[in-house]
Amino acid sequence: MLLGCKRSWLLGGTNRYNQEEALEIKKLLIDIASKLTPEKSKEIAVITPCSAQKKLLRKIINDLKDRGQIQNLQIKCDTVDSFQGQEADIVIYSCVRTDGSLSFLIDKKRLNVALSRVRENLFIVGHKDFLYNAKVEGKEIIKNF
């Protein structure tokens, strides 16, 4: 499932974060948790290529845990590179980028980690129009996905 979001902000040069994406992921986590019975638990990976986004997402996830809103979720939040070799029932991939180059997002090794570590459900959260219309070397990406 591709969830649409809008803008991103620069932080410290090239390291980006996207507040709107983070809020969509927050809503998604609450929704997933609400659909599970208290004794049912799911392993969830929230991964992103950007360390600034990871920091923002961890803050939001910790706040949700402190409020008791996602107690039945076992959440790992990390960069794509750090998640390599792990799996989860549900993977939420935060793209962050809303403009510019997609080369970092579509690096084959990173994309393989992001898309192949899921057991049940994969959610891609990003700027829908940007990702849908993105081309690399003249090839459409999402439309052929």
N, C-alpha and C positions, 0 to 999 in steps of 0.2 A: 504494500500500500504506500502510495506517495502522498504525503501531507504537504500542502502548500503554505509557505511563509513568505515574508518580504525581505527587508533589508538586513545588511550586516554592518558592523562597525569595525574600524581598525583599532588595534591596541598594540602598542610596542612594535611598530613597523609592519611586518607582514603577518603577525599572529592575530587572527580575527575571532570575534565572538558574535553571536546573533541572539539578542534578547528575545525576539519574537519566536524563534525556533525553540528556545529553552522553555518558554511559556507553553507552547504547543506540546512539548514533551511532558511537561508537568501535568497538563490536562490528560494526556494519553496514559500516563502512569496511574493517575487517580482513577480513570475509567477502567483500566485493566484490573486494578486492585478491587474495585467495587463489584466486578463480575465474578470474583473468586470467593468461594466459601472460606471461612476463617481457617479451617484445617487444610485447605488446598494452598500450595505455595508454587510460585514460578520463579525460575532463574531468569533474570533479565540483564542484558548487556546494553548499556547506552554508550555508543562509541562515536567518536568524532575525529577528524584529522587534525583539529586545532587544540592546542593545550589551553588557550584562553577560554574556549567553549567548554572544555572539560572542567575547568575550575568553576565556571558559572553553573554548569549542570550539577556538579557535586554539592554546591551550596544549596541549590533548590531541592535536591534529593534528600540532603540532611535535614532541611527544614520540614519536608513532608514526613520523614521518619519521626522527627521530634514531635510532630502534631498527631502522630498515630494514623496517618492517612494511607500508608502503604506498608503496613506491618507484614502482610502476607507475600511481599515481594522481596526476593533476594537480588539486590541490584549491584552490578559491577559497572562503574563508570570510568572510562579510560580513553586514551587515544587509540586509534586503529592500530598503530605500531605496537603499543603495549598489550593489546588484546590478542595478538598473534598466538595461535596454538590453543586457544580456549574456545568453548562453546557455551550456548545459552538456549533456553527454551524460546525466548523472544529476544530479537535484536532490534534496537532502535538506532538508526544511523543518522546522525545530525550532520548535514552537509556544510552548513555555515555560509558558504559562498553564495552571493546573489549577483555577482558581476565578475568580469575579468576572465582570467584563465582557469580552465578546469583541469590542467595537467596534474595538480596535486591530488584532486579528487578522483581522477580516473587512472591513476597509477595502477598498473595491473596487479601488483602484489598487494597494495592496500585495498583495492576493490575486491580482490579475492577474499581477503580476511573479512571485510565488511559484509560480504554477501554469502559466504559459505559456512559461517559459524552458527547458523540458526537451526534449531531442531523443529520449531513449529511455525512461528510467524516472524516476518521481517517488515519493519516500518522504515521508510526512508522519509526523513523530514527535511525539506528544503524549499527553496524558491521555485515553485512549480513551473512557472513560465520560463525562467532562466534554464532550469534543467531540461525541460521538455524541448526547448528550441536550441539547446547547446549543440555545437558541432565541434569535432576535433578532426583535423585533417580532412575536412569536408564531409565527414560521416556523422549522421545524427546518432545521438546516444540513447536517450530514453525511448524514443519512438520504436527503436529496434530491440528494446530490452525485454 
